[in-house]
Amino acid sequence: MLQCIFLLSDSGEVMLEKQLTGHRVDRSICAWFWDQYISQGDSFKALPVIASPTHYLFQIVRDGITFLACSQVEMPPLMAIEFLCRVADVLSEYLGGLNEDLIKDNFIIVYELLDEMIDNGFPLTTEPSILKEMIAPPNLVSKMLSVVTGNASNVSDTLPSGAGSCVPWRPTDPKYSSNEVYVDLVEEMDAIVNRDGELVKCEIYGEVQMNSQLTGFPDLTLSFANPSILEDMRFHPCVRYRPWESHQVLSFVPPDGEFKLMSYRVKKLKNTPVYVKPQITSDSGTCRISVLVGIRSDPGKTIESITLSFQLPHCVSSADLSSNHGTVTILSNKTCTWTIGRIPKDKTPCLSGTLALEPGLERLHVFPTFKLGFKIMGIALSGLRIEKLDLQTIPPRLYKGFRAQTRAGEFDVRL
């Protein structure tokens, strides 16, 4: 049972406090939390569960906003973390993003959402489609009406149609003139390459995202050609677990509109589509840097939006970098970004230049980590393939669409 939720800014300010039970949690717990973060650094922010002298703390960080929940009793930590993730997802969908200004400008809506999402410390309604029927998302018209009428509440007077249903994530009887369902495979490749060019880690984090606009009460089954490669699956509450456990088939009644059906990982991949070959030599207070970027294995689709970024070491006083393809920018905080775009066919993109060290330093002892970004449309690099999507009762004028894309996640090349 959660007793309180705090939303903290990136400076440690308490932007919102929601007491969930009769036992009040004092704000001093936030001061203790922030003092620990300042003393221990980013490693403290990476801990999802923290035992303070008086409370168990659960935290997630989204776009610089810290969602902090407190409890004095033992409880399943994954339930608390999953609920905080749901809160962050719902707020991001309602507000069109997450930042300090958005939360302060829409404080009433955030508070009303928390009122509906958790009751006496236990999660209650977390489905966005149902919440939108209960609490209207903010827009210019609603803000003007609240100013004119003096009524700042956005809560509906009637319960959503699906609130009393056995499938609360779906309205009772939605109607569409054109029935459409779209399935997207969205994957991120996380990889670590060591200084010898060897692939230390390479895995895919993927999501099956859907947009369902179907009339009535559809029952869908989605099957993959190679489900055995999937690990660490997480499903939307609409998925029936038994068919997946026995036959690796997703059987579900979908929510109305956009939603994430499942997430998964594919581990121990042996290759990456793009290679990065950095080389740094230093002598007499000057460093020479050269970085090559190219296609290692052709995925069959165009690799787009290729970028390479790295943080110049603090001991570097100035840098003179150029490239034979793309643009190079160096910010005031010593972050260097090389925007390549697409790899040309007639040459290999190369970044080269010199780094000047601070007076008194002869050689560079701290080397940067290069972070690669890219995007490939039309392919899932994990190899996952959708076999078919079936509906038990096929509505008239049905259209089904499938897409895939892969982008770089945490792709690090170390020296």
Secondary structure, 3 states (H helix, E strand, C coil): CCCEEEEECCCCCEEEEEECCCCCCCCHHHHHHHHHHHHHCHHHHCCCEEECCCCEEEEEEECCEEEEEEECCCCCHHHHHHHHHHHHHHHHHHHCCCCHHHHHHCHHHHHHHHHHHEECCEECCCCHHHHHHHECCCCHHHHHHHHHHCCCCCECCCCCCCCCCCCCCCCCCCCCCCEEEEEEEEEEEEEEECCCCCEEEEEEEEEEEEEEECCCCCCEEEEECCHHHCEEEEECCCEEHHHHHHHCEEEECCCCEEEEEEEEEECCCCCCCEEEEEEEEEECCEEEEEEEEEECCCCCCCEEEEEEEEECCCCEEEEEEEECCCEEEECCCCEEEEEEECCCCCCCCEEEEEEEECCCCCCCCCCCCEEEEEEEECCCCCCCCEEEEEECCCCCCEEEEEEEEEEEEEEEECC
